[in-house]
Amino acid sequence: MAEIKSREEEPLPGITCSEIHIPDENILGTGTFITVLEEGAFGKKNPIISSVMNEPVFVLILSMNIAIESATAMIGKSQNTPPLDRKVFNIPKDIDGKGVLSFNVSFNDWEITGIDLNGNSLEQAE
């Protein structure tokens, strides 16, 4: 029951860091994935994609797009297969896209359960 925790500094342009935390290595479909954007990142690039992969057993992709006010998270086991779950969340219209933004994706049993933005839960899009 060892935990998995991995942090990557500056994995892609616009991203300060990303971090995956899975409390139990035997239950890969449960944990959190955090992506912290650089200050003003949305002004430089939109959308911004952050991902963590350990194929063929785990893939999580987060697409953040302030232009259409949405964040989409997908979780699965391989990029070459349909995701096991995909959910879209609304980014509030009044968010300061020029500031530092931290997205925290929660997932449980291969299902996306929520996204927090700077500590505030985002509403799931309909």
N, C-alpha and C positions, 0 to 999 in steps of 0.2 A: 504494500500500500504506500509506496513512495510517491511523493508529489512531483509534478513536472512544472518547472518555472524557468522561463527563458526570456531574456530581454535583449533586444537588438537596438543599438544606437544608430540613428540616421539610416534606416533601411532603404529609404527612397527619398527623392527630393520632396520637400514640404513636410516630411515627417520627422519629428525630433526623436521619437522612440516608439517601439511597439513591444508589448509584453504579453505572453501567454501564461496563464496559471491554471493547471489542472490538478485538483487536490489528490486524485488517486490515479496512478498510471494504468490501472486496470479498467478505468471508466473514462476513456478518452473523450466521450461525448458530453462531459460535464465540466464547466469551468468558466473562466473569464478571459477576454482578450481586450487589451487596452491599447489605443493608438492616441498619441499626443502629437498634434500638429504644431508646426513652427508658427510663430507669430506672423500673421498676414499670409499664411499659406494659400488660402482660397483666392487671394488676389493674384497669385503667381500661376496657379494650376487648378483647374476644375473640370471634372471631378478628381478626387484623390482616392486612390485605391491602396488599401493596406491588407496584407495577407500573412497567414502563417500556414506552412505546409510541411507535412511529413508523410508523403505519399508512400504506399497506397492506404495508409490508415487514418489520415486526418488532413482536412483542408478547411480553413475558415477564411472567407474573403469579406471585407468591409469596403463598400463604396460610399463615399461622402460627397454630396453634390449640393452646395449652397445655392446654386442657380435655380434648382428645382425644389429646394428646401426638403431634401430627403437623404436618408442614410439607409442603405440596403445591406443586410448581412445574410450570408449564405454559409451553410456548414454541410460537409459531406466527407467522403473518404477518398475521393479522387477527382481531379479536374476533368477527367474524361467521362464522368458519369453525372447524371443529374444530381443536384444537391438533395440531401435528406430533408433539409428545411431551408426556407428563404422567407425573410420578412423585411418589409419596408416600414421605416419610421419617419415621422415628420420632424424636420429641423425647424424650430420656431422662427417666424419672420423677423423678430426683433433681435436675433442673435448677432453679436459683433463678430463678423467674419474676419476682421483684421486682428483680433486678439488670439491668444493661445487657446486652443480647443482640445479637450480630452474626451474621447469617445470610449465608453466601456461597454463591450458586448458581453452579455451573460447568456450561457447556454446550459441546458440540462437534458440529458438523455437524447442527444442529437437534435434538440429543438432550441431555436433562438427564443429566449424568454424575455429579453429586453435590451434596450440601449440607453445608457445614461450619457448625457452631454454635460461636462463640467459638474457632475454630481446630481443633475436633474434628469428624471426619467423622461424619455421622449415618448410621445403617443404613437401607437401603431397606426399606419395609414390604412384606409379602408379600400 
